[in-house]
């Protein structure tokens, strides 16, 4: 059973098998969101995904960055990432069409940021998530 299905722009259907969500700025006691902090948040999410799911390749969907009309502080302009950091394990049919479809599948771990804590599905998945180049990034495995 999957958590949801997403139809990629390429036409391939992928299943969300596992999802981890956290607040982007949870635990931030001092400072304000700026490019330096956000770069650390993005690279930290990527490292977390690579560490937690070493069985498959990891892909980072570059996050959108907003620049609210607020005065810059000591670390530069205010820059805000979407409020929810996500790591998802996705599966699909094998990339290599020469493999036995019964015995082989493909997998990809994806890290991304989104505005709400909703499970992405075909109806509400962000365009950047639906645009993943699955055939280039995913890895086939044998069941």
NORBELCOR-V133974 format. One record per residue. N is the residue number from 1. RES is the residue in one letter. OMEGA is omega in radians with two decimals (999 if undefined). Layout:
N	RES	OMEGA
N	RES	OMEGA
This chain:
1	X	3.12
2	X	3.10
3	X	3.09
4	X	3.07
5	X	3.08
6	X	3.04
7	X	3.13
8	X	3.12
9	X	3.14
10	X	-3.10
11	X	3.13
12	X	3.07
13	X	3.09
14	X	3.14
15	X	3.03
16	X	-3.05
17	X	3.12
18	X	-3.12
19	X	3.03
20	X	-3.14
21	X	3.04
22	X	3.09
23	X	-3.09
24	X	-3.06
25	X	3.10
26	X	3.13
27	X	3.13
28	X	-3.03
29	X	-3.10
30	X	3.09
31	X	-3.12
32	X	-3.13
33	X	3.12
34	X	-3.06
35	X	-3.10
36	X	3.11
37	X	-3.10
38	X	3.07
39	X	3.10
40	X	3.10
41	X	-3.12
42	X	-3.13
43	X	3.08
44	X	3.10
45	X	3.12
46	X	3.11
47	X	3.12
48	X	3.13
49	X	3.14
50	X	-3.13
51	X	-3.07
52	X	-3.03
53	X	-3.07
54	X	-3.09
55	X	-3.08
56	X	3.08
57	X	-3.14
58	X	3.11
59	X	3.07
60	X	3.00
61	X	-3.11
62	X	-3.08
63	X	2.99
64	X	3.13
65	X	-3.14
66	X	-3.12
67	X	-3.12
68	X	-3.11
69	X	3.12
70	X	-3.13
71	X	3.10
72	X	3.09
73	X	-3.09
74	X	-3.11
75	X	3.12
76	X	-3.09
77	X	3.03
78	X	3.13
79	X	-3.03
80	X	3.02
81	X	3.01
82	X	-2.92
83	X	-3.10
84	X	3.08
85	X	-3.04
86	X	2.95
87	X	-3.12
88	X	3.03
89	X	-3.11
90	X	3.09
91	X	3.12
92	X	3.04
93	X	-3.11
94	X	3.08
95	X	-3.14
96	X	-3.10
97	X	3.10
98	X	3.14
99	X	3.10
100	X	-3.07
101	X	3.13
102	X	-3.05
103	X	-3.04
104	X	3.07
105	X	3.03
106	X	-3.10
107	X	3.07
108	X	3.04
109	X	-3.08
110	X	3.03
111	X	3.14
112	X	3.08
113	X	3.10
114	X	-3.02
115	X	-3.05
116	X	3.12
117	X	3.13
118	X	3.04
119	X	-3.13
120	X	3.07
121	X	-3.09
122	X	-3.09
123	X	-3.01
124	X	-3.12
125	X	3.13
126	X	-3.13
127	X	-3.13
128	X	3.10
129	X	3.13
130	X	-3.10
131	X	-3.14
132	X	3.11
133	X	-3.01
134	X	-3.06
135	X	3.11
136	X	-2.97
137	X	-3.05
138	X	-3.14
139	X	3.08
140	X	3.04
141	X	3.13
142	X	3.13
143	X	999
